[in-house]
Amino acid sequence: MTFEAYETIAEDSSLEARSRERQALTIGIDRLERLQDGVFSNADLVESLLYIRKLWTLLIEDLAHPDNGLPDKLRADIISIGLWVIREADRLRETRSNDVVRLVEINRLIRDALQ
């Protein structure tokens, strides 16, 4: 296998990973938007917030991995955003907040940056 072929495979793999991340964020955004509409059960609330929490935990773990190819500063910034998302999801779950709008906006920004 030539180096150029390897680069193509690695680039395709990276594009596929970004696509999966976008899909996962879109699912999370859809769930949060349902909460925003105000008609949901307690189970819907917990399930939606747990989904966002788990998703961001996985993203943070990937970003913290030494083999992650993003620049250190960008990784640190996204990790900080992820930690904020997790804290806000916890605050919503614990009814210490009812501001779903900011969570939707932040997740949209991150998702749209993955193009």
C-alpha positions as CSV (number, residue, x, y, z in Angstrom):
1,M,0.0,0.0,0.0
2,T,1.4,3.4,-0.9
3,F,1.5,6.3,1.5
4,E,-1.0,8.2,-0.7
5,A,-3.5,5.3,-0.4
6,Y,-3.0,5.2,3.3
7,E,-3.6,9.0,3.6
8,T,-6.8,8.6,1.6
9,I,-8.1,5.8,3.9
10,A,-7.1,7.9,7.0
11,E,-8.9,10.9,5.6
12,D,-12.0,8.9,4.7
13,S,-12.0,7.4,8.2
14,S,-11.8,10.9,9.7
15,L,-14.7,12.1,7.6
16,E,-16.7,9.1,8.6
17,A,-16.0,9.8,12.3
18,R,-17.0,13.4,11.9
19,S,-20.2,12.3,10.2
20,R,-21.0,10.0,13.0
21,E,-20.3,12.7,15.6
22,R,-22.6,15.1,13.6
23,Q,-25.4,12.4,13.6
24,A,-25.0,11.8,17.3
25,L,-25.2,15.6,18.1
26,T,-28.2,15.9,15.8
27,I,-30.0,13.2,17.8
28,G,-29.1,15.0,21.0
29,I,-30.3,18.4,19.7
30,D,-33.6,16.8,18.6
31,R,-34.1,15.4,22.1
32,L,-33.3,18.7,23.7
33,E,-35.6,20.6,21.4
34,R,-38.5,18.3,22.5
35,L,-37.7,19.3,26.0
36,Q,-37.8,23.0,24.9
37,D,-41.3,22.5,23.6
38,G,-42.4,21.8,27.2
39,V,-44.5,18.7,26.7
40,F,-42.5,15.8,28.1
41,S,-42.5,13.2,30.8
42,N,-39.9,13.0,33.6
43,A,-38.6,9.8,31.8
44,D,-38.1,11.8,28.6
45,L,-36.2,14.5,30.5
46,V,-33.9,12.0,32.2
47,E,-33.3,10.0,29.0
48,S,-32.6,13.1,26.9
49,L,-30.2,14.6,29.4
50,L,-28.5,11.3,29.9
51,Y,-28.0,10.9,26.2
52,I,-26.3,14.3,26.0
53,R,-24.2,13.6,29.1
54,K,-23.0,10.2,27.7
55,L,-22.3,11.7,24.2
56,W,-20.2,14.5,25.6
57,T,-18.4,12.1,28.0
58,L,-17.4,10.1,25.0
59,L,-16.3,13.2,23.0
60,I,-14.2,14.4,25.9
61,E,-12.5,11.1,26.3
62,D,-11.7,11.1,22.6
63,L,-10.4,14.7,22.8
64,A,-8.3,13.9,25.8
65,H,-6.6,10.9,24.1
66,P,-3.0,11.5,23.2
67,D,-3.5,10.3,19.6
68,N,-6.2,12.8,18.9
69,G,-4.9,14.9,16.0
70,L,-6.6,18.2,16.8
71,P,-4.4,21.1,18.0
72,D,-4.0,21.2,21.8
73,K,-5.7,24.5,22.2
74,L,-8.7,23.5,20.2
75,R,-9.0,20.2,22.1
76,A,-8.9,22.1,25.4
77,D,-11.5,24.5,24.3
78,I,-13.9,21.8,23.1
79,I,-13.3,19.8,26.4
80,S,-14.2,23.0,28.3
81,I,-17.4,23.3,26.3
82,G,-18.2,19.6,26.9
83,L,-17.7,20.0,30.6
84,W,-20.1,23.0,30.6
85,V,-22.7,20.9,28.6
86,I,-22.5,18.1,31.2
87,R,-22.9,20.5,34.1
88,E,-25.8,22.2,32.4
89,A,-27.5,18.9,31.7
90,D,-27.0,17.9,35.3
91,R,-28.5,21.3,36.5
92,L,-31.6,20.7,34.2
93,R,-32.0,17.1,35.5
94,E,-31.8,18.4,39.1
95,T,-34.3,21.2,38.2
96,R,-31.8,23.8,39.2
97,S,-32.2,25.3,35.7
98,N,-34.8,25.2,33.0
99,D,-32.7,26.8,30.2
100,V,-32.6,24.2,27.4
101,V,-32.1,26.9,24.8
102,R,-28.4,27.4,25.6
103,L,-27.7,23.7,25.4
104,V,-29.4,23.5,22.0
105,E,-27.4,26.4,20.7
106,I,-24.0,25.2,21.9
107,N,-24.6,21.7,20.6
108,R,-25.7,23.1,17.2
109,L,-22.6,25.3,17.0
110,I,-20.4,22.3,17.7
111,R,-22.3,20.1,15.2
112,D,-22.2,22.7,12.5
113,A,-18.4,23.1,13.0
114,L,-17.9,19.4,12.2
115,Q,-18.6,19.9,8.5
